[in-house]
Amino acid sequence: MEVVTYVTAALFPLFLGLGGFTWAQVVVLAGALIAATGVGATLRANANSARRQTLTTLYGDALGAVSGYLEGPYRILRKDGETSTRFALTSGMSDVKTSIDHHQALMRLHADPVVADAYDHYVTVAKIEAGAQMHIAWNAPPIKRDTDVNLHNPLPRANTDRALKVVVEMMQAHLRRRWYHAATRQRFRSAARAVTAAVEARELEEADRARRNAQADAETAQAGQDQPIDRLIGGGRAVRWLVHQGRRLAR
């Protein structure tokens, strides 16, 4: 009631200047204005809360899709050599990749662009790290005994873990950002800078890897041109070339 009184006192001179308004009418109009403002604020708060809940679910599902990809090397290492097992593994990994593509599109449509950038970075790093491990896992011999199943020796995930930390911080900063809270805005900006730095570092590393691979390919091609094929085979260069290609795939 006190709020209505204060608002009425503030608005009364305005309505009085317009003419034809009594004090009672101004009180009614002020009350309606306050009620409409309250309803609007409530609707906006509810809409923001619902959107945050939707994004929370999206973020969790998106991270879960990448977790399925990271599980790929372990699943492949458990292969038993059967054709049906190979089909199940390849089919399952195809579904995982489709899920990741789906969530990348959803992130671009619904999330803040910098959050989508962080997720794309996480996906790229996971594919590089786990992809190389899956290639090695396919070449490993099938398991014959239960004791062959790897349960205690986790595969290295240093790069992926760093990328996960970056994307989770970016997601949390986005969900908790409030326009009226300076600390949450500062956290969002700091997380965004971390995303930019991580993406730039990865791109520089990829460019350096591509340069080294191109240089190695050029050296291999030059070696092949310098000597006849019979000398290459007899001298063991063909074997070394195959080893070199295998190392390239593992990088």
Long-range contacts (C-beta under 8 A, 24 or more apart in sequence): 3-34, 4-30, 4-31, 4-34, 7-33, 7-34, 52-175, 54-110, 55-110, 55-111, 55-174, 55-175, 56-175, 58-103, 58-106, 58-107, 58-110, 58-111, 59-111, 59-115, 59-171, 59-175, 61-103, 62-103, 62-104, 62-106, 62-107, 62-119, 63-122, 63-164, 63-167, 63-168, 65-96, 65-99, 65-100, 65-102, 65-103, 66-100, 66-122, 66-123, 66-126, 68-96, 68-99, 69-93, 69-96, 69-97, 69-100, 69-126, 69-127, 69-130, 70-126, 70-130, 70-157, 70-160, 72-96, 72-130, 72-133, 72-134, 72-137, 73-130, 73-133, 73-134, 73-136, 73-137, 73-155, 74-150, 74-155, 76-134, 76-137, 76-138, 76-140, 77-137, 77-140, 77-143, 77-149, 77-150, 78-143, 78-149, 78-150, 79-142, 79-143, 80-142, 80-143, 81-142, 93-134, 111-174, 112-174, 114-170, 114-174, 114-191, 114-192, 114-195, 115-167, 115-170, 115-171, 115-174, 117-195, 117-196, 117-199, 118-166, 118-167, 118-170, 118-171, 118-191, 118-195, 118-198, 119-167, 121-163, 121-166, 121-167, 121-195, 121-198, 121-199, 121-202, 122-160, 122-163, 122-164, 122-166, 122-167, 124-202, 125-159, 125-160, 125-162, 125-163, 125-202, 126-160, 126-163, 128-159, 129-156, 129-157, 129-159, 129-160, 130-155, 130-160, 132-249, 132-250, 132-251, 135-249, 135-250, 136-250, 162-198, 163-198, 166-191, 166-194, 166-195, 166-198, 167-195, 169-194, 170-194, 170-195, 209-251, 213-248, 213-251, 216-244, 216-248, 220-244
